[in-house]
Amino acid sequence: MTLSAFVLKALERALAEAEWEERLRGRAPTDLGTPTARLLEEAREERWSAL
């Protein structure tokens, strides 16, 4: 892979990420009915119990 191709791929990834973040910012907040911290705690507990 040439340096030019590598830089082009990096720029394409950065642009795609920026576009995704812009779409995410435009979305309305979602009410999960549970505080985010509690959901993260549950996910971590599940992950640790699986190990």
C-alpha positions, -999 to 999 in steps of 0.1 A, spaced: 0 0 0 14 34 -9 15 63 15 -11 81 -6 -35 52 -4 -30 49 33 -37 86 39 -67 84 16 -82 55 36 -75 73 69 -93 104 56 -122 84 44 -126 67 78 -123 101 96 -150 116 73 -173 86 78 -169 89 115 -176 126 115 -208 120 94 -219 93 118 -214 116 148 -233 144 131 -263 121 124 -261 109 161 -262 145 173 -293 151 152 -313 123 169 -337 130 197 -327 116 231 -340 81 239 -355 74 273 -344 39 284 -365 41 316 -333 33 336 -303 54 344 -274 48 320 -251 41 349 -273 12 360 -274 -3 325 -236 -1 324 -233 -18 358 -256 -46 346 -236 -51 314 -204 -52 333 -218 -77 358 -229 -99 329 -195 -97 313 -177 -106 344 -200 -135 353 -194 -149 318 -156 -151 324 
